Amino acid sequence: MSPSRTWIAGILGWVLVLSGCGGSSDNLPREAVSGSVTVEGQPLAKGTILFNPTSDKLPTTATGGINDGKYSIPRAEGLVPGTYKVAISSVGEAEMKLVHGAPGKLAPPPKNLISKQFNTNTKLTAEVIGGETNTFDFELTKRDNKEDVEYTGTTRSRGDRRGPGR
């Protein structure tokens, strides 16, 4: 290999190491997290789920994509045991429309299809337990007001332990 190729390979190697490619190497006791999200009994087609720690002492946060109502965050990117706030969001396809024909002006961002009470103002929580299967299912239902959604459902962790918000 020529010196310039060796140098480029070395730079690429360092970029991969610094970017964390290949999983976590922080030696934290991370756990995989998975589950489902339904709205009105139907799987949420596309969305995002975010787990934020409820305490400053928890060193991890995790985000996963929701596809056809399912999400999965592998152990290497998972969470350390503890309690997390859960935020769920889903936005329609972003459209790059010009506003009133003005060049360079884009339409407002698409509206979140999930109520603020499950993302920006979430009250959803999940308790990640070390050495256990951490499966959390969220069943969301709409109220009469189509803009509002209410959390009614169950989450599971450690087999079939059930209860709202846990």
TIVO-2410 file (N, C-alpha, C; in nm, 3 decimals):
# residues 166
REC num residu      c1      c2      c3 atome chaine
REC   1      M   0.085  -0.117   0.000     N      A
REC   1      M   0.000   0.000   0.000    CA      A
REC   1      M   0.090   0.123   0.000     C      A
REC   2      S   0.055   0.222  -0.081     N      A
REC   2      S   0.136   0.344  -0.090    CA      A
REC   2      S   0.120   0.426   0.037     C      A
REC   3      P   0.217   0.513   0.068     N      A
REC   3      P   0.209   0.595   0.189    CA      A
REC   3      P   0.081   0.679   0.195     C      A
REC   4      S   0.036   0.732   0.082     N      A
REC   4      S  -0.084   0.816   0.084    CA      A
REC   4      S  -0.208   0.731   0.117     C      A
REC   5      R  -0.213   0.607   0.066     N      A
REC   5      R  -0.326   0.519   0.098    CA      A
REC   5      R  -0.321   0.476   0.243     C      A
REC   6      T  -0.203   0.452   0.296     N      A
REC   6      T  -0.188   0.417   0.436    CA      A
REC   6      T  -0.238   0.531   0.523     C      A
REC   7      W  -0.200   0.654   0.487     N      A
REC   7      W  -0.241   0.772   0.562    CA      A
REC   7      W  -0.393   0.786   0.560     C      A
REC   8      I  -0.455   0.768   0.441     N      A
REC   8      I  -0.600   0.779   0.428    CA      A
REC   8      I  -0.669   0.669   0.508     C      A
REC   9      A  -0.618   0.547   0.503     N      A
REC   9      A  -0.675   0.437   0.580    CA      A
REC   9      A  -0.666   0.466   0.729     C      A
REC  10      G  -0.555   0.523   0.773     N      A
REC  10      G  -0.539   0.559   0.914    CA      A
REC  10      G  -0.639   0.665   0.957     C      A
REC  11      I  -0.658   0.766   0.874     N      A
REC  11      I  -0.755   0.873   0.904    CA      A
REC  11      I  -0.896   0.813   0.912     C      A
REC  12      L  -0.932   0.730   0.816     N      A
REC  12      L  -1.065   0.668   0.818    CA      A
REC  12      L  -1.084   0.581   0.942     C      A
REC  13      G  -0.980   0.511   0.981     N      A
REC  13      G  -0.986   0.429   1.103    CA      A
REC  13      G  -1.015   0.514   1.225     C      A
REC  14      W  -0.948   0.626   1.239     N      A
REC  14      W  -0.970   0.716   1.352    CA      A
REC  14      W  -1.109   0.778   1.348     C      A
REC  15      V  -1.157   0.811   1.229     N      A
REC  15      V  -1.292   0.867   1.217    CA      A
REC  15      V  -1.393   0.764   1.268     C      A
REC  16      L  -1.377   0.637   1.229     N      A
REC  16      L  -1.468   0.533   1.275    CA      A
REC  16      L  -1.461   0.515   1.426     C      A
REC  17      V  -1.342   0.518   1.483     N      A
REC  17      V  -1.327   0.504   1.627    CA      A
REC  17      V  -1.392   0.621   1.700     C      A
REC  18      L  -1.367   0.743   1.654     N      A
REC  18      L  -1.421   0.860   1.721    CA      A
REC  18      L  -1.571   0.873   1.703     C      A
REC  19      S  -1.626   0.822   1.594     N      A
REC  19      S  -1.770   0.833   1.571    CA      A
REC  19      S  -1.847   0.722   1.641     C      A
REC  20      G  -1.778   0.627   1.700     N      A
REC  20      G  -1.845   0.521   1.773    CA      A
REC  20      G  -1.900   0.412   1.685     C      A
REC  21      C  -1.856   0.402   1.561     N      A
REC  21      C  -1.904   0.299   1.471    CA      A
REC  21      C  -1.874   0.161   1.528     C      A
REC  22      G  -1.968   0.071   1.516     N      A
REC  22      G  -1.945  -0.065   1.563    CA      A
REC  22      G  -1.998  -0.089   1.702     C      A
REC  23      G  -2.078   0.004   1.757     N      A
REC  23      G  -2.141  -0.019   1.887    CA      A
REC  23      G  -2.070   0.052   1.999     C      A
REC  24      S  -2.125   0.035   2.116     N      A
REC  24      S  -2.077   0.104   2.235    CA      A
REC  24      S  -1.957   0.032   2.293     C      A
REC  25      S  -1.859   0.108   2.335     N      A
REC  25      S  -1.745   0.050   2.404    CA      A
REC  25      S  -1.722   0.124   2.534     C      A
REC  26      D  -1.830   0.173   2.596     N      A
REC  26      D  -1.819   0.253   2.717    CA      A
REC  26      D  -1.825   0.169   2.845     C      A
REC  27      N  -1.843   0.036   2.833     N      A
REC  27      N  -1.847  -0.056   2.946    CA      A
REC  27      N  -1.961  -0.028   3.043     C      A
REC  28      L  -2.067   0.040   2.999     N      A
REC  28      L  -2.185   0.060   3.082    CA      A
REC  28      L  -2.271  -0.066   3.077     C      A
REC  29      P  -2.344  -0.096   3.184     N      A
REC  29      P  -2.430  -0.216   3.185    CA      A
REC  29      P  -2.559  -0.194   3.108     C      A
REC  30      R  -2.547  -0.178   2.977     N      A
REC  30      R  -2.662  -0.146   2.892    CA      A
REC  30      R  -2.754  -0.266   2.874     C      A
REC  31      E  -2.881  -0.235   2.850     N      A
REC  31      E  -2.983  -0.336   2.823    CA      A
REC  31      E  -3.054  -0.303   2.693     C      A
REC  32      A  -3.090  -0.405   2.617     N      A
REC  32      A  -3.170  -0.387   2.496    CA      A
REC  32      A  -3.312  -0.348   2.537     C      A
REC  33      V  -3.378  -0.271   2.453     N      A
REC  33      V  -3.515  -0.227   2.479    CA      A
REC  33      V  -3.595  -0.247   2.350     C      A
REC  34      S  -3.716  -0.299   2.362     N      A
REC  34      S  -3.800  -0.319   2.245    CA      A
REC  34      S  -3.946  -0.311   2.286     C      A
REC  35      G  -4.033  -0.313   2.186     N      A
REC  35      G  -4.176  -0.312   2.216    CA      A
REC  35      G  -4.257  -0.269   2.097     C      A
REC  36      S  -4.379  -0.224   2.128     N      A
REC  36      S  -4.471  -0.184   2.022    CA      A
REC  36      S  -4.542  -0.054   2.060     C      A
REC  37      V  -4.593   0.014   1.957     N      A
REC  37      V  -4.671   0.136   1.975    CA      A
REC  37      V  -4.792   0.126   1.885     C      A
REC  38      T  -4.912   0.137   1.945     N      A
REC  38      T  -5.034   0.138   1.867    CA      A
REC  38      T  -5.112   0.265   1.897     C      A
REC  39      V  -5.188   0.311   1.799     N      A
REC  39      V  -5.280   0.423   1.814    CA      A
REC  39      V  -5.416   0.374   1.769     C      A
REC  40      E  -5.514   0.381   1.858     N      A
REC  40      E  -5.648   0.330   1.828    CA      A
REC  40      E  -5.644   0.182   1.787     C      A
REC  41      G  -5.556   0.107   1.850     N      A
REC  41      G  -5.546  -0.035   1.822    CA      A
REC  41      G  -5.470  -0.071   1.696     C      A
REC  42      Q  -5.427   0.029   1.620     N      A
REC  42      Q  -5.353   0.005   1.496    CA      A
REC  42      Q  -5.205   0.035   1.516     C      A
REC  43      P  -5.116  -0.046   1.461     N      A
REC  43      P  -4.973  -0.019   1.474    CA      A
REC  43      P  -4.938   0.119   1.416     C      A
REC  44      L  -4.856   0.193   1.487     N      A
REC  44      L  -4.807   0.322   1.437    CA      A
REC  44      L  -4.716   0.293   1.318     C      A
REC  45      A  -4.752   0.341   1.200     N      A
REC  45      A  -4.680   0.309   1.077    CA      A
REC  45      A  -4.534   0.349   1.084     C      A
REC  46      K  -4.508   0.474   1.116     N      A
REC  46      K  -4.371   0.525   1.124    CA      A
REC  46      K  -4.365   0.625   1.237     C      A
REC  47      G  -4.253   0.626   1.306     N      A
REC  47      G  -4.236   0.722   1.415    CA      A
REC  47      G  -4.101   0.706   1.481     C      A
REC  48      T  -4.089   0.775   1.592     N      A
REC  48      T  -3.965   0.772   1.670    CA      A
REC  48      T  -4.001   0.760   1.817     C      A
REC  49      I  -3.922   0.682   1.890     N      A
REC  49      I  -3.939   0.670   2.034    CA      A
REC  49      I  -3.808   0.713   2.098     C      A
REC  50      L  -3.819   0.794   2.203     N      A
REC  50      L  -3.702   0.848   2.271    CA      A
REC  50      L  -3.713   0.817   2.420     C      A
REC  51      F  -3.606   0.762   2.477     N      A
REC  51      F  -3.598   0.734   2.619    CA      A
REC  51      F  -3.500   0.833   2.681     C      A
REC  52      N  -3.550   0.921   2.769     N      A
REC  52      N  -3.466   1.020   2.838    CA      A
REC  52      N  -3.462   0.986   2.985     C      A
REC  53      P  -3.344   0.992   3.049     N      A
REC  53      P  -3.336   0.959   3.191    CA      A
REC  53      P  -3.417   1.057   3.277     C      A
REC  54      T  -3.475   1.006   3.385     N      A
REC  54      T  -3.547   1.091   3.480    CA      A
REC  54      T  -3.455   1.144   3.587     C      A
REC  55      S  -3.331   1.097   3.589     N      A
REC  55      S  -3.233   1.137   3.689    CA      A
REC  55      S  -3.103   1.177   3.622     C      A
REC  56      D  -3.035   1.274   3.681     N      A
REC  56      D  -2.903   1.315   3.630    CA      A
REC  56      D  -2.800   1.204   3.646     C      A
REC  57      K  -2.830   1.105   3.729     N      A
REC  57      K  -2.735   0.997   3.757    CA      A
REC  57      K  -2.734   0.890   3.649     C      A
REC  58      L  -2.835   0.890   3.561     N      A
REC  58      L  -2.839   0.792   3.452    CA      A
REC  58      L  -2.762   0.849   3.333     C      A
REC  59      P  -2.661   0.776   3.285     N      A
REC  59      P  -2.574   0.831   3.181    CA      A
REC  59      P  -2.620   0.806   3.037     C      A
REC  60      T  -2.736   0.743   3.018     N      A
REC  60      T  -2.773   0.707   2.881    CA      A
REC  60      T  -2.909   0.764   2.841     C      A
REC  61      T  -2.922   0.785   2.713     N      A
REC  61      T  -3.048   0.818   2.647    CA      A
REC  61      T  -3.047   0.735   2.519     C      A
REC  62      A  -3.164   0.702   2.467     N      A
REC  62      A  -3.168   0.620   2.346    CA      A
REC  62      A  -3.287   0.660   2.260     C      A
REC  63      T  -3.268   0.649   2.129     N      A
REC  63      T  -3.372   0.677   2.032    CA      A
REC  63      T  -3.383   0.560   1.936     C      A
REC  64      G  -3.505   0.525   1.900     N      A
REC  64      G  -3.525   0.417   1.804    CA      A
REC  64      G  -3.635   0.452   1.707     C      A
REC  65      G  -3.626   0.396   1.589     N      A
REC  65      G  -3.730   0.414   1.489    CA      A
REC  65      G  -3.844   0.317   1.512     C      A
REC  66      I  -3.966   0.363   1.486     N      A
REC  66      I  -4.084   0.279   1.495    CA      A
REC  66      I  -4.128   0.250   1.351     C      A
REC  67      N  -4.137   0.123   1.318     N      A
REC  67      N  -4.183   0.081   1.185    CA      A
REC  67      N  -4.290  -0.025   1.203     C      A
REC  68      D  -4.407  -0.002   1.144     N      A
REC  68      D  -4.519  -0.095   1.154    CA      A
REC  68      D  -4.549  -0.131   1.299     C      A
REC  69      G  -4.539  -0.031   1.388     N      A
REC  69      G  -4.574  -0.048   1.529    CA      A
REC  69      G  -4.467  -0.110   1.615     C      A
REC  70      K  -4.353  -0.143   1.562     N      A
REC  70      K  -4.247  -0.210   1.640    CA      A
REC  70      K  -4.122  -0.122   1.648     C      A
REC  71      Y  -4.053  -0.129   1.761     N      A
REC  71      Y  -3.923  -0.064   1.776    CA      A
REC  71      Y  -3.829  -0.158   1.850     C      A
REC  72      S  -3.701  -0.139   1.828     N      A
REC  72      S  -3.600  -0.221   1.894    CA      A
REC  72      S  -3.470  -0.143   1.902     C      A
REC  73      I  -3.416  -0.135   2.022     N      A
REC  73      I  -3.287  -0.069   2.043    CA      A
REC  73      I  -3.192  -0.176   2.095     C      A
REC  74      P  -3.087  -0.210   2.019     N      A
REC  74      P  -2.997  -0.317   2.061    CA      A
REC  74      P  -2.918  -0.281   2.186     C      A
REC  75      R  -2.869  -0.383   2.252     N      A
REC  75      R  -2.796  -0.364   2.378    CA      A
REC  75      R  -2.679  -0.266   2.364     C      A
REC  76      A  -2.604  -0.274   2.254     N      A
REC  76      A  -2.488  -0.186   2.236    CA      A
REC  76      A  -2.527  -0.039   2.237     C      A
REC  77      E  -2.652  -0.009   2.200     N      A
REC  77      E  -2.702   0.129   2.198    CA      A
REC  77      E  -2.808   0.151   2.304     C      A
REC  78      G  -2.827   0.052   2.392     N      A
REC  78      G  -2.936   0.052   2.488    CA      A
REC  78      G  -2.916   0.140   2.609     C      A
REC  79      L  -2.993   0.110   2.712     N      A
REC  79      L  -3.002   0.192   2.831    CA      A
REC  79      L  -2.950   0.119   2.954     C      A
REC  80      V  -2.893   0.194   3.046     N      A
REC  80      V  -2.855   0.135   3.174    CA      A
REC  80      V  -2.982   0.125   3.259     C      A
REC  81      P  -2.987   0.032   3.355     N      A
REC  81      P  -3.106   0.018   3.438    CA      A
REC  81      P  -3.143   0.150   3.507     C      A
REC  82      G  -3.272   0.177   3.510     N      A
REC  82      G  -3.325   0.298   3.571    CA      A
REC  82      G  -3.457   0.336   3.508     C      A
REC  83      T  -3.511   0.451   3.549     N      A
REC  83      T  -3.639   0.498   3.499    CA      A
REC  83      T  -3.619   0.608   3.396     C      A
REC  84      Y  -3.695   0.598   3.288     N      A
REC  84      Y  -3.682   0.690   3.175    CA      A
REC  84      Y  -3.818   0.747   3.137     C      A
REC  85      K  -3.819   0.875   3.096     N      A
REC  85      K  -3.936   0.934   3.032    CA      A
REC  85      K  -3.936   0.887   2.888     C      A
REC  86      V  -4.053   0.858   2.835     N      A
REC  86      V  -4.064   0.808   2.699    CA      A
REC  86      V  -4.142   0.909   2.615     C      A
REC  87      A  -4.084   0.950   2.503     N      A
REC  87      A  -4.150   1.042   2.411    CA      A
REC  87      A  -4.170   0.971   2.277     C      A
REC  88      I  -4.293   0.977   2.226     N      A
REC  88      I  -4.327   0.913   2.099    CA      A
REC  88      I  -4.373   1.021   2.002     C      A
REC  89      S  -4.319   1.018   1.881     N      A
REC  89      S  -4.362   1.117   1.782    CA      A
REC  89      S  -4.372   1.051   1.646     C      A
REC  90      S  -4.453   1.115   1.560     N      A
REC  90      S  -4.470   1.067   1.424    CA      A
REC  90      S  -4.512   1.186   1.340     C      A
REC  91      V  -4.437   1.214   1.236     N      A
REC  91      V  -4.471   1.325   1.148    CA      A
REC  91      V  -4.495   1.271   1.008     C      A
REC  92      G  -4.579   1.341   0.934     N      A
REC  92      G  -4.606   1.301   0.795    CA      A
REC  92      G  -4.484   1.328   0.710     C      A
REC  93      E  -4.492   1.286   0.587     N      A
REC  93      E  -4.382   1.308   0.494    CA      A
REC  93      E  -4.355   1.458   0.479     C      A
REC  94      A  -4.231   1.497   0.493     N      A
REC  94      A  -4.194   1.637   0.476    CA      A
REC  94      A  -4.208   1.674   0.329     C      A
REC  95      E  -4.275   1.784   0.305     N      A
REC  95      E  -4.292   1.827   0.167    CA      A
REC  95      E  -4.213   1.956   0.145     C      A
REC  96      M  -4.141   1.960   0.039     N      A
REC  96      M  -4.060   2.077   0.007    CA      A
REC  96      M  -4.140   2.167  -0.087     C      A
REC  97      K  -4.238   2.236  -0.032     N      A
REC  97      K  -4.322   2.324  -0.112    CA      A
REC  97      K  -4.275   2.468  -0.096     C      A
REC  98      L  -4.288   2.543  -0.199     N      A
REC  98      L  -4.260   2.685  -0.190    CA      A
REC  98      L  -4.381   2.754  -0.130     C      A
REC  99      V  -4.357   2.849  -0.041     N      A
REC  99      V  -4.465   2.924   0.020    CA      A
REC  99      V  -4.502   3.038  -0.072     C      A
REC 100      H  -4.625   3.038  -0.121     N      A
REC 100      H  -4.678   3.142  -0.209    CA      A
REC 100      H  -4.583   3.173  -0.324     C      A
REC 101      G  -4.512   3.073  -0.373     N      A
REC 101      G  -4.426   3.090  -0.489    CA      A
REC 101      G  -4.298   3.165  -0.462     C      A
REC 102      A  -4.271   3.198  -0.334     N      A
REC 102      A  -4.149   3.273  -0.302    CA      A
REC 102      A  -4.030   3.179  -0.305     C      A
REC 103      P  -3.929   3.210  -0.385     N      A
REC 103      P  -3.813   3.121  -0.391    CA      A
REC 103      P  -3.741   3.116  -0.256     C      A
REC 104      G  -3.700   2.996  -0.221     N      A
REC 104      G  -3.623   2.976  -0.097    CA      A
REC 104      G  -3.707   2.968   0.028     C      A
REC 105      K  -3.836   2.989   0.021     N      A
REC 105      K  -3.924   2.981   0.137    CA      A
REC 105      K  -3.992   2.844   0.137     C      A
REC 106      L  -3.974   2.771   0.245     N      A
REC 106      L  -4.033   2.638   0.255    CA      A
REC 106      L  -4.161   2.644   0.337     C      A
REC 107      A  -4.248   2.549   0.314     N      A
REC 107      A  -4.370   2.535   0.393    CA      A
REC 107      A  -4.331   2.502   0.536     C      A
REC 108      P  -4.419   2.528   0.633     N      A
REC 108      P  -4.389   2.493   0.771    CA      A
REC 108      P  -4.364   2.344   0.785     C      A
REC 109      P  -4.288   2.303   0.887     N      A
REC 109      P  -4.261   2.160   0.904    CA      A
REC 109      P  -4.391   2.084   0.927     C      A
REC 110      P  -4.392   1.955   0.893     N      A
REC 110      P  -4.514   1.876   0.910    CA      A
REC 110      P  -4.553   1.866   1.058     C      A
REC 111      K  -4.682   1.856   1.083     N      A
REC 111      K  -4.734   1.848   1.218    CA      A
REC 111      K  -4.711   1.708   1.274     C      A
REC 112      N  -4.678   1.704   1.404     N      A
REC 112      N  -4.663   1.576   1.473    CA      A
REC 112      N  -4.800   1.513   1.484     C      A
REC 113      L  -4.813   1.387   1.443     N      A
REC 113      L  -4.940   1.317   1.446    CA      A
REC 113      L  -4.976   1.264   1.584     C      A
REC 114      I  -4.881   1.270   1.676     N      A
REC 114      I  -4.901   1.224   1.813    CA      A
REC 114      I  -4.912   1.348   1.903     C      A
REC 115      S  -5.005   1.345   1.997     N      A
REC 115      S  -5.029   1.457   2.087    CA      A
REC 115      S  -4.904   1.492   2.168     C      A
REC 116      K  -4.894   1.620   2.204     N      A
REC 116      K  -4.781   1.668   2.285    CA      A
REC 116      K  -4.768   1.593   2.417     C      A
REC 117      Q  -4.879   1.540   2.469     N      A
REC 117      Q  -4.872   1.470   2.597    CA      A
REC 117      Q  -4.791   1.340   2.589     C      A
REC 118      F  -4.753   1.301   2.468     N      A
REC 118      F  -4.669   1.183   2.451    CA      A
REC 118      F  -4.533   1.214   2.392     C      A
REC 119      N  -4.503   1.342   2.371     N      A
REC 119      N  -4.368   1.378   2.324    CA      A
REC 119      N  -4.319   1.498   2.403     C      A
REC 120      T  -4.348   1.620   2.364     N      A
REC 120      T  -4.291   1.735   2.434    CA      A
REC 120      T  -4.337   1.746   2.579     C      A
REC 121      N  -4.459   1.701   2.610     N      A
REC 121      N  -4.512   1.705   2.747    CA      A
REC 121      N  -4.537   1.565   2.801     C      A
REC 122      T  -4.453   1.471   2.766     N      A
REC 122      T  -4.480   1.331   2.799    CA      A
REC 122      T  -4.486   1.303   2.948     C      A
REC 123      K  -4.575   1.212   2.982     N      A
REC 123      K  -4.584   1.158   3.117    CA      A
REC 123      K  -4.555   1.008   3.115     C      A
REC 124      L  -4.525   0.955   2.996     N      A
REC 124      L  -4.493   0.813   2.982    CA      A
REC 124      L  -4.358   0.784   3.045     C      A
REC 125      T  -4.348   0.671   3.114     N      A
REC 125      T  -4.222   0.628   3.172    CA      A
REC 125      T  -4.199   0.480   3.146     C      A
REC 126      A  -4.075   0.439   3.157     N      A
REC 126      A  -4.039   0.298   3.146    CA      A
REC 126      A  -3.925   0.272   3.243     C      A
REC 127      E  -3.932   0.161   3.313     N      A
REC 127      E  -3.827   0.122   3.405    CA      A
REC 127      E  -3.746   0.008   3.344     C      A
REC 128      V  -3.621   0.038   3.312     N      A
REC 128      V  -3.531  -0.061   3.255    CA      A
REC 128      V  -3.467  -0.138   3.371     C      A
REC 129      I  -3.475  -0.271   3.363     N      A
REC 129      I  -3.424  -0.356   3.470    CA      A
REC 129      I  -3.309  -0.440   3.416     C      A
REC 130      G  -3.198  -0.441   3.490     N      A
REC 130      G  -3.080  -0.515   3.449    CA      A
REC 130      G  -3.103  -0.665   3.446     C      A
REC 131      G  -3.052  -0.729   3.342     N      A
REC 131      G  -3.059  -0.874   3.330    CA      A
REC 131      G  -3.197  -0.928   3.295     C      A
REC 132      E  -3.290  -0.841   3.261     N      A
REC 132      E  -3.426  -0.882   3.227    CA      A
REC 132      E  -3.458  -0.845   3.084     C      A
REC 133      T  -3.567  -0.902   3.031     N      A
REC 133      T  -3.618  -0.860   2.901    CA      A
REC 133      T  -3.694  -0.731   2.923     C      A
REC 134      N  -3.653  -0.625   2.856     N      A
REC 134      N  -3.717  -0.495   2.872    CA      A
REC 134      N  -3.801  -0.465   2.749     C      A
REC 135      T  -3.928  -0.507   2.757     N      A
REC 135      T  -4.023  -0.487   2.649    CA      A
REC 135      T  -4.130  -0.390   2.699     C      A
REC 136      F  -4.148  -0.282   2.626     N      A
REC 136      F  -4.245  -0.180   2.665    CA      A
REC 136      F  -4.341  -0.156   2.550     C      A
REC 137      D  -4.470  -0.186   2.573     N      A
REC 137      D  -4.573  -0.166   2.473    CA      A
REC 137      D  -4.656  -0.044   2.512     C      A
REC 138      F  -4.679   0.044   2.417     N      A
REC 138      F  -4.757   0.165   2.443    CA      A
REC 138      F  -4.880   0.164   2.354     C      A
REC 139      E  -4.998   0.168   2.417     N      A
REC 139      E  -5.126   0.169   2.347    CA      A
REC 139      E  -5.186   0.307   2.365     C      A
REC 140      L  -5.194   0.384   2.258     N      A
REC 140      L  -5.246   0.519   2.262    CA      A
REC 140      L  -5.384   0.521   2.199     C      A
REC 141      T  -5.477   0.598   2.258     N      A
REC 141      T  -5.610   0.610   2.199    CA      A
REC 141      T  -5.645   0.758   2.183     C      A
REC 142      K  -5.723   0.788   2.082     N      A
REC 142      K  -5.768   0.925   2.058    CA      A
REC 142      K  -5.893   0.951   2.139     C      A
REC 143      R  -5.905   1.074   2.186     N      A
REC 143      R  -6.028   1.117   2.253    CA      A
REC 143      R  -6.122   1.170   2.146     C      A
REC 144      D  -6.236   1.228   2.189     N      A
REC 144      D  -6.331   1.288   2.094    CA      A
REC 144      D  -6.265   1.395   2.010     C      A
REC 145      N  -6.180   1.475   2.074     N      A
REC 145      N  -6.105   1.578   2.002    CA      A
REC 145      N  -5.995   1.507   1.925     C      A
REC 146      K  -6.000   1.508   1.796     N      A
REC 146      K  -5.906   1.431   1.714    CA      A
REC 146      K  -5.762   1.478   1.728     C      A
REC 147      E  -5.742   1.598   1.784     N      A
REC 147      E  -5.606   1.648   1.806    CA      A
REC 147      E  -5.544   1.585   1.929     C      A
REC 148      D  -5.626   1.530   2.018     N      A
REC 148      D  -5.577   1.483   2.146    CA      A
REC 148      D  -5.568   1.332   2.147     C      A
REC 149      V  -5.473   1.280   2.219     N      A
REC 149      V  -5.453   1.136   2.231    CA      A
REC 149      V  -5.434   1.105   2.378     C      A
REC 150      E  -5.486   0.993   2.423     N      A
REC 150      E  -5.475   0.957   2.564    CA      A
REC 150      E  -5.401   0.825   2.577     C      A
REC 151      Y  -5.310   0.817   2.673     N      A
REC 151      Y  -5.240   0.692   2.701    CA      A
REC 151      Y  -5.330   0.607   2.788     C      A
REC 152      T  -5.362   0.488   2.743     N      A
REC 152      T  -5.450   0.401   2.821    CA      A
REC 152      T  -5.385   0.268   2.854     C      A
REC 153      G  -5.275   0.242   2.792     N      A
REC 153      G  -5.234   0.103   2.782    CA      A
REC 153      G  -5.135   0.052   2.882     C      A
REC 154      T  -5.065  -0.046   2.837     N      A
REC 154      T  -4.977  -0.122   2.922    CA      A
REC 154      T  -4.835  -0.115   2.868     C      A
REC 155      T  -4.744  -0.137   2.956     N      A
REC 155      T  -4.606  -0.161   2.916    CA      A
REC 155      T  -4.564  -0.288   2.988     C      A
REC 156      R  -4.467  -0.356   2.935     N      A
REC 156      R  -4.420  -0.479   2.996    CA      A
REC 156      R  -4.270  -0.474   3.015     C      A
REC 157      S  -4.229  -0.527   3.123     N      A
REC 157      S  -4.089  -0.551   3.148    CA      A
REC 157      S  -4.083  -0.676   3.236     C      A
REC 158      R  -3.983  -0.755   3.223     N      A
REC 158      R  -3.970  -0.878   3.300    CA      A
REC 158      R  -4.089  -0.970   3.275     C      A
REC 159      G  -4.097  -1.020   3.157     N      A
REC 159      G  -4.204  -1.115   3.127    CA      A
REC 159      G  -4.337  -1.048   3.110     C      A
REC 160      D  -4.435  -1.081   3.195     N      A
REC 160      D  -4.566  -1.022   3.174    CA      A
REC 160      D  -4.609  -0.930   3.287     C      A
REC 161      R  -4.516  -0.866   3.354     N      A
REC 161      R  -4.554  -0.763   3.452    CA      A
REC 161      R  -4.620  -0.650   3.375     C      A
REC 162      R  -4.735  -0.606   3.417     N      A
REC 162      R  -4.808  -0.504   3.342    CA      A
REC 162      R  -4.852  -0.392   3.435     C      A
REC 163      G  -4.868  -0.276   3.373     N      A
REC 163      G  -4.920  -0.161   3.447    CA      A
REC 163      G  -4.894  -0.036   3.369     C      A
REC 164      P  -4.981   0.063   3.383     N      A
REC 164      P  -4.963   0.187   3.306    CA      A
REC 164      P  -4.835   0.257   3.343     C      A
REC 165      G  -4.765   0.302   3.240     N      A
REC 165      G  -4.646   0.384   3.258    CA      A
REC 165      G  -4.527   0.311   3.315     C      A
REC 166      R  -4.527   0.179   3.320     N      A
REC 166      R  -4.412   0.107   3.373    CA      A
REC 166      R  -4.370   0.001   3.277     C      A
***
